[in-house]
Amino acid sequence: MTAETIPTPVAKSVALTDALARVALLSADQKRLIVRQALLVLEQHYVNLPLKVARYGINPVARLRLLLTRLERSEDISEWELHSELIEIFNSVRDLHTRYALPGVFEGDVAVLPFTVKAFADGERRRYLVAPEKEGAPPVLTGAFRPGAEIIRWNGVPMARAVQQLADRLPGANPAARHARAVEKMTTRALAFTGPPDEQQILIDFASPDGQAGTARTSWTVPTDLILLLQSLGDDTSLAIDQEAMLESRARTLLFAPHVLDQQAAGEPVRAAPDSLPVRPEVATAFEARVLGEFGYIRIREFLSADRSVETFVNEFIKLLGRLPPGGVVIDVRGNRGGNILMAELSLQALTARRIEPMPAQFLSTPLNLRICRNQRSMEPWLRSMEQAMETGAPFSAGIPFTPASRLARVPQSYFGPSVLVTDARCYSSGDVFAAGYQDHGIGDVLGVDDTTGAGGANVWEFPLLMQLASGDGDFPYRPLPEGVGLRVAIRRLLRVGPNAGVSVEDFGVRSETIHPVTRDDIMHGDRDLLAAAFALLREGRRREFEVTLDPVRVRGVNVDRADFITDGRPRASVDLDGDTAEVTVPGLAQARVVRVEGYAGGELVAARLFRDGRPVTLFG
């Protein structure tokens, strides 16, 4: 049996115990203030509270009131006891948008181990491997405990049981999501959201890739420069994001793919791997794209741009699609931690000629939500229905979309071949929005490694944003939280459209149409079996081409049998296509500002080209 100590790959780090020693002492008044504000947020703003109480038989509001009663009786509740109780109460609602966060001194702290773990299915049994290191990154593990080693026991506990014990303590809307989060958190934990691990050191029993038994010892460390990677949600009211997952992902990038951050910091086009297409640095953490023979592949890890620009994100997606083969594209949103809802829905429009119907969002009908709608011009679309709901006792406001139809109309269809969407139980928030829209509009097949996505269907606000939106009205009951304590809440829930109209995304997610359980080869050889399954689905699809010029007016289509010309919103001409180039006369074309040419197959809209002032529209803007 071999025994080894695993080195840490991060030079600037501190031991976990040193990081935890920085917890701030709170006065009795501060402790009561935190609980009162948490109670206010859950009662008045948490849109999924009725669903969670009914579905899980919980009562987080009652638990907060009991905690407040204890504090008002001057019971001696320590800082860590208070924080642990609040984390547990908020985790009980199984909503990654609605969280309690430890004081600000822990805001950017992530405890890490120097490797990652991946799970795969072996019949009915789950097994756990040390994951390969990122291509292009310097090697970290060089001994018997290296990529491909199977973890047998974790601190003496069988690995499957150790993962399940952690999963039982985590939020997540379904068992697959909790298991997937637990696998990640075996080696990466954002302290602000999860609290510290129970142990400083880890003892691992493993079988090396060549089958030899061994033991390895490692310790939790906290990189000291990671706080530079944490981004506040700020004043963006259109976010649906798992911020904990975002921070932990940044930590893994720092440890295992530092070359990506170096390229990004230099302002250079970023390649996640040597064979990847270059990506703008502003969206380097969002996209990875490759050409894989006759097919294309795009990974979308988040719907965020460093410059907060919707146009930057959507146009990079459009440009990447344009560089991929026409035979088909795999859109991979596994592990997507969410982001801006508009970026998700506008990106969907680039994949289809059909008009995307944006998902409607609803507030919980409460007096404080009504006051916020009255106090903020951007919330006016919800105001009238909120006023009526308060009069009639309706539980929710009307559903109003975030993404205007006028902005969707400016996104050109950018890919005409078949596509497959790959999902998993860690796809969350705006990742759920994208997956739901993809399925609801029949864009292509949904191939999942789990039964459903992570099931996070809400818009999230931070507590400082609530205070900001209430500014100017001194009667609002919000008070600044002491020592940088954080509260986040799901403020508006999102509902599906089309054939699933009115169905909540929260807790239910997007169900996979085809399921591919992760295999050992997927972990060790770059998703080899998963991509083969996706390519098989793409080969069943239909490759299309749709070429249009306006001067002269000519149309050619492959697997497109009709083209209709619409000028400034008015139908003007239609022509049947037989595979050859057709010339068309379009009345009033010279005077038209916007021309949309729609291609049909068997009466179904399958392709579209957009022109403005006689020039083809190739970017959103």
ZATIVO-347318 format. One record per residue (C-alpha): residue in three letters; x, y, z. Coordinates in steps of 0.2 Angstrom, whole numbers, plus 5000, padded with zeros to 4 digits. Layout:
<nodes>
alaXYZ;...
</nodes>
This chain:
<nodes>
met500050005000;thr500750174995;ala500550335006;glu500750505000;thr500350685005;ile499550784991;pro500350954988;thr499351114986;pro499451204969;val499151374977;ala500651474984;lys499551614991;ser498451525004;val498151505022;ala497551355032;leu495651335035;thr495851365054;asp496751525051;ala495351585039;leu493951545052;ala494851635066;arg494251795058;val492451785062;ala491851945069;leu490951955087;leu489152015086;ser488252115099;ala486552055105;asp485752195096;gln486652145080;lys486151965081;arg484252015083;leu484452135069;ile485051995057;val483651885062;arg482252015060;gln482952065043;ala482951885037;leu481151865043;leu480652015033;val481551945017;leu480751775018;glu478951835023;gln478851985011;his479951944997;tyr480251754995;val479151714980;asn479351524982;leu478851515000;pro477151444997;leu477851314985;lys479251264997;val478051255013;ala476851145004;arg478051034995;tyr479351005009;gly478251025024;ile479351155032;asn479151315040;pro480651425039;val479751585045;ala479251495061;arg481051435064;leu481651615062;arg480351675074;leu480851545087;leu482651595085;leu482151785087;thr481251735103;arg482751655110;leu483851805106;glu482551915114;arg482651815130;ser484451855130;glu484951675127;asp486851645125;ile486951605106;ser488751615100;glu489151685083;trp489451515075;glu487951445082;leu486851585075;his487751575058;ser487451385057;glu485651405062;leu485251535049;ile486251435035;glu485151285040;ile483551375040;phe483851455023;asn484551285016;ser482951205021;val481951295007;arg483151204994;asp483351354984;leu485051414978;his484351594975;thr483851614993;arg485351605004;tyr486051675020;ala487951715019;leu489251735033;pro489951905037;gly490951995024;val492651935030;phe492251775022;glu491451845006;gly492851784994;asp493451635004;val493351464996;ala494151315005;val494951194992;leu495851034990;pro497051014976;phe496050904965;thr494250874959;val493150724960;lys491950664946;ala490550524948;phe490050394935;ala488750264934;asp489250074935;gly487549994934;glu486550044949;arg488150094959;arg489050264959;arg490950264958;tyr492050414961;leu493650464952;val495050594953;ala494650694938;pro495950734924;glu496750904925;lys496351034913;glu497151024896;gly498551164895;ala498651174914;pro500251124924;pro500050954932;val499750954951;leu499550764955;thr501050654950;gly501050514962;ala499950354964;phe498550474968;arg498250544951;pro496850574938;gly495950404936;ala496250344954;glu494650284962;ile494150354979;ile493650214990;arg493450295007;trp493450475013;asn494050485031;gly493650305034;val491850325027;pro491350235011;met491450364997;ala489650354992;arg489050365010;ala490150525013;val489450604997;gln487650565003;gln487950635020;leu488550795013;ala487150805000;asp485850785014;arg486450955021;leu486451045005;pro485051144996;gly484551084979;ala482851054972;asn483050874968;pro484150724974;ala485250724958;ala485550914961;arg486050884979;his487150734974;ala488050834960;arg488350984972;ala489050864985;val490250794973;glu490950964969;lys490951014987;met491950874993;thr493450974986;thr492851154984;arg491751254997;ala491251434997;leu491351475016;ala490151625015;phe488751505009;thr489151335016;gly490151365032;pro491751285035;pro492051095033;asp492050995049;glu493850935047;gln495451015043;gln496350865036;ile495650725024;leu496250545024;ile495850465007;asp495950275003;phe496050244985;ala496450124971;ser497750194958;pro497350184940;asp498450024939;gly497349954953;gln498549974968;ala497850014985;gly498450174993;thr498150315005;ala498350495003;arg498250645015;thr497850825011;ser497250985020;trp495951115017;thr496751285012;val495951455008;pro496851544993;thr497151724999;asp496951814982;leu495251734977;ile494251874983;leu494751974968;leu493651854958;leu492051874967;gln490851994959;ser489352074968;leu487652054959;gly487652244960;asp486052334954;asp485652214940;thr483752174943;ser483752044929;leu484851904936;ala484551724939;ile486151654946;asp486951534958;gln488251644965;glu488951514976;ala489251404961;met490051554952;leu491351584966;glu491751394967;ser491951384949;arg493151534949;ala494151444963;arg494351284952;thr494851394937;leu496251474948;leu496851304954;phe496751204938;ala496651324923;pro497651474928;his498151504910;val496351554906;leu496451694919;asp498151744913;gln497551764895;gln495951854901;ala496951974912;ala498052014897;gly496552064887;glu496951924874;pro495751804865;val495651654877;arg495751474872;ala495151354886;ala496151214877;pro497451214863;asp496051154850;ser494751284856;leu494151424846;pro494751594853;val493451684864;arg493351874869;pro494151904886;glu492551984892;val491651814891;ala493151694893;thr492251614909;ala490651594899;phe491151514883;glu492151364876;ala491951314857;arg492751184847;val492551104829;leu492350914831;gly492450844814;glu490750874805;phe489950944821;gly490251104832;tyr490251114851;ile489951264862;arg490051254881;ile489051394890;arg489551394908;glu488651554913;phe487651694906;leu488751844911;ser489951964903;ala491352054912;asp490752214905;arg488952184910;ser488452204891;val487052094884;glu487652144867;thr489452074870;phe488851914876;val487551884863;asn488651934848;glu490051824854;phe488851674854;ile488251724836;lys490051734830;leu490551564838;leu489051484829;gly489651564813;arg491251474814;leu490551304817;pro490151164804;pro488451164797;gly488150984800;gly487551014818;val488051084835;val488051024853;ile487551164865;asp488251104882;val487551194898;arg488051064911;gly488551154927;asn487951324920;arg487751434935;gly486551554927;gly486751744925;asn485751874915;ile484051814910;leu484051934894;met485751854889;ala484951684890;glu483351714880;leu484151824867;ser485451684864;leu484051564861;gln483351674847;ala485051644838;leu484651464836;thr482951474828;ala481851564816;arg480351554827;arg479951704838;ile480551664856;glu479151694868;pro480051754884;met479651674901;pro478451784912;ala479051824929;gln477851854945;phe478051934961;leu477351864977;ser475851974982;thr476452064998;pro476352245004;leu478252275003;asn478352204985;leu476852324981;arg477852474988;ile479452424978;cys478352424962;arg477652594966;asn479452664971;gln480352604955;arg479952654937;ser480752494931;met479452394940;glu477952484933;pro477452334922;trp477052234937;leu476152374947;arg474352364941;ser474252184944;met475052194961;glu473752324966;gln472352204960;ala473152054969;met473152144985;glu471352184983;thr470752014977;gly471951904988;ala472851834973;pro474451754978;phe475551824964;ser475651974952;ala475351954933;gly476751864924;ile477751994914;pro479351954904;phe481052024907;thr481552014888;pro480552134877;ala479952064860;ser480752214851;arg482552154857;leu482151974852;ala481652034834;arg483452114832;val484351944834;pro484751854818;gln484551674816;ser486351624816;tyr486351434814;phe485351324802;gly485851154806;pro485151034819;ser485651064837;val485650954853;leu485651034871;val486650944884;thr486050964902;asp486350904920;ala485750934937;arg486951074940;cys486251174926;tyr485351314936;ser484551484936;ser484751564919;gly485451394913;asp483651324917;val482851474908;phe483951434892;ala483551244893;ala481651274896;gly481551394881;tyr482551274871;gln481351134874;asp479751244874;his480151314857;gly480551144850;ile482351194845;gly483151024846;asp483350874857;val483750884876;leu485050754881;gly485350754900;val486650654910;asp485250674924;asp483350664923;thr483150854925;thr484051014926;gly484451094943;ala482651174944;gly483051354948;gly481751464941;ala481851634949;asn482551814948;val483751844963;trp484052004972;glu485352044986;phe484852135001;pro485852294997;leu484752304981;leu483152294991;met483852445001;gln484352534986;leu482652514978;ala481852574994;ser482852734994;gly481952894995;asp480552815006;gly481152825024;asp479652715030;phe480452555023;pro480852435037;tyr482552385030;arg484152415040;pro485952385035;leu486652215040;pro488152215052;glu489852155048;gly489452115029;val488151985033;gly487251935017;leu485451895012;arg484951844994;val483151804989;ala482151734974;ile481051894971;arg480151844955;arg479751664949;leu479851614931;leu478551514922;arg478751414906;val477851444889;gly477251354874;pro476651174877;asn477151194896;ala476351364898;gly476151414916;val477251274923;ser478451334936;val480351294933;glu480751304952;asp480951124959;phe480351044943;gly481651094931;val481851044912;arg481550854910;ser482850764898;glu482150684883;thr483650564882;ile484650514896;his486550474895;pro487250424912;val489050484914;thr490350344910;arg492150314916;asp492650354898;asp491750524899;ile492750574914;met494450514908;his494250554889;gly493350714887;asp491550664887;arg491950534873;asp490350434876;leu489250584879;leu489750664863;ala489450504853;ala487650504860;ala487450684855;phe488150664838;ala487050514835;leu485550634838;leu486250764827;arg486350634813;glu484550604815;gly484150794812;arg484050884796;arg485451004789;arg484751154781;glu485451294771;phe484551464767;glu485451594757;val484651754752;thr485251914743;leu484252074739;asp485252144725;pro484752054714;val483351964724;arg483851774725;val483451634736;arg484251454738;gly483751334751;val484251154756;asn482851064765;val481851224763;asp480351224751;arg479651404752;ala480251574755;asp479151724761;phe479751904760;ile479052024774;thr479552204772;asp479352324787;gly478152194794;arg477052174779;pro477052014768;arg477552054750;ala478051894741;ser478151714742;val479151584731;asp479251394730;leu481051324731;asp481651164723;gly483451164728;asp484051284714;thr484251474716;ala482551564713;glu482451744707;val481051844715;thr480152004712;val479652094729;pro478552244727;gly479152394738;leu480852324742;ala481852474737;gln480852584750;ala480952454764;arg481952474780;val481852304787;val481652144777;arg481351974784;val481451824773;glu480651664781;gly481051494775;tyr479751354777;ala479851164776;gly478151074775;gly477251224781;glu478451244797;leu479551394799;val481351334799;ala482451474794;ala482551664793;arg483651794786;leu483551974792;phe484052134782;arg484152314788;asp484352454775;gly484752334762;arg486152244771;pro486152074780;val486052084799;thr487351964806;leu487452034824;phe486252084838;gly486152274841;
</nodes>
